[in-house]
């Protein structure tokens, strides 16, 4: 009878983490979990209480149709840009992975709370407003934040590998340059999502 042998990981070696599509799917699941939490909690709150949660729902606030293009654009850019910056900054921390996960949960809760507000305030008719005012820009920005969290986690793991001696010799300048370049691209996506939010608010103001 053949005995199957398991490869024993040396003490101090980092456990493998999901890569590629698997990691992206895992992080998206984290964000969607935040959406469910946000919507479940907000469903039991009144409209005034939801509007007071500006720290969470900023960028998804109700009443965007009454705001100018510039106001909606800056609000969306600020709320999403801050989260991407946090992911970028925490990538330089070897133990920054929990913060990246927290960013995704926070984002999901804000999105879920905003969606719940429209249903609470307008009932089923709020579904159209969600599709028009929230979903287009939210999809773009949320995907960018997921990618930002993924890259931040990867860079954190690389730094952790260097400190623990697991990672071999690698060109740190090349890694840093690539890391910064990826976040420049993600910043452009965030800028595009803010433009989408501004345009949808401008269009909806005519209805």
N, C-alpha and C positions, 0 to 999 in steps of 0.2 A: 504493500500500500504506500503510495507516494505521499510524503509529508510536505505540506505547503509551508513554506517559510515566509514570514513577514519581514519586510525590511524595517529594522529598528532605527529610528531617528536619533542621531547623537544628541546628548544633553546640550541644551542651549540653542539648538537649531530651530529656526522659526517654522511653525506649521505652515503647510502650503495653503494658499488662498485661491479662490476661484479666479480664473483669468478669462480675458476676452469677453465673449458673449455671456458666459456664465456669471461673471462678475457684474456685468451691466444689468443682467436680469435680476440678480440678487439685490442690487442697489435700487432698481426700479420698484421691486417688491417692498423695500423699506419705505420709499416715498409713498407708494399707494397705501401702505399700512397707516402712514400719517394722515392721508386723505380720509380714510375710514374713521380714524380716531377723531379727527377734526369735525367731520360731518355728524358723527354720533353725539359728540359733546355739544356741538352748537345747535343741534336739533332741539335740545331742551332749554335753550336760552331765547330770550326775546330779542327783537331787532335792535333795540338800543344797546343791549349788552354786547351784541355781536359787533356793532359799529365801534364800541369802545375798545375792542381788541385790535387797535390799529397796529400794534407792534407785530401781530401775527398776520393779520389780513392785509397789511399794507401792500399795495400793488393789485389787490383783488377787491378793493372797496366797492360797496354798493354806491350807486349814484354817479358812476363814472361818466354816464351819458350827459350829466349836467356840468361836467368839468371841461376845461379847454384842452386842446391837443397837447399843449406844453405841460399842463399840470399832470395829465395822465402819463405822458411820456417820461417825465422826471420821476414820478412816483414809482413807475414800473422799473425804470433803470436803477433807481436807488435800492429798491427792495431786493431785486435779483442780483445786482452788482455787488452788494455787500456780502451776500452768501457765497458768491464765486470768489470774492477776495478772501473770505475766511478759509475756504477750501485751499486756495493757493498758499496762504500764509501757514496754515497748519500742516501743509505738505513738508515743511522744513522742520517739523517736529517728529521724532522717531516714534512717539506714542500718540500721534494726532488722529489715529483712525476712529476712535469713539466720537470725536468732534465732527468728523465728516458724516458719520451716521446720524448724529444729532441734527446736523444741518438739513439732511434729507427729511427727517421726521418733522422738523420745524416747518419746512416748506410744505410738506404734505398736509399738516394740520391747518396751516393758513389757507391753502387751497380748498380743503374740505369745509372749513368754517365759512368761507366766502360763498361756496356753492349752497351750503345749507341756508345761508341768509336769504338768498334769492327764493328758495323754495318756501322758507318761513314767511317771507314778506309778500310773495306774489303767487304762491301755490304752483300748480302745474304750468301756468303761463310763464313762470320764471325760467322754465327750461330753455325757451328761446333766447332769453337774455343771457343765460349761462353760455350757450353756444356762441352767441355773438360777441359778448363782452369779455368773457374769461378764457374760454377754451383755446382760441387761436394763439394768443400770446403766451398763455400758460404752458401749452405743449412745448413751444420752442424754448422758453426759459427753463422749464423743468428738465428737459433733456440736457440742456447746457449745464445745469447744476448737477445732474447725475454724472455727467462726464467729468465735471470739475472734481466731484468727490472721488470718482474712480482714479483720476490722475493724482490727486492729493494722497490717496491711500497708497498707491503704488510708490510714490516718491517717499512717503513715510517708511514704507517697508524696506526700500533701498537703503535709507539712512540707518534704519534699525539693523539691517544686515551688515553694514559697515561697522557699526559700533559693537556688534556681537561677534564679528569676525567671520560670519557666514558668507557674506558677499566677498567675491574676489576683487582683484584690482580692476577698476573700470574708469573710463575717462569721465571725471566728474564735470568738467567744463562742457562736454558734449551733452551729458545728461541734463545739466542745468539749463543749457541753451534750448534743448528740446522741450523741457518742462515749461519754460517761460513762453516759448512759441505756441505751445498748445493752449495756454491760457489767454494768449493774445487772440487766438481764433475763437475761443469760447467767449471772450469779451465782445467780439464782433457779433456773435450770435445773440448775446444778451441785448446788445444795442438794437439788433434787428427785431427782437421780440418786443422791445419797448416801442419801437416804431409801429409795429403791428397793433399794439394796445392803443396807441394814440390814434391811429387811423380808424380802428373799429369804434372807438368812442366818438370820433368826429362824425363818422357815418351814422351811428345810432342816434346822435343828437338831432338828426333830421326827421326822426320817426316819432 
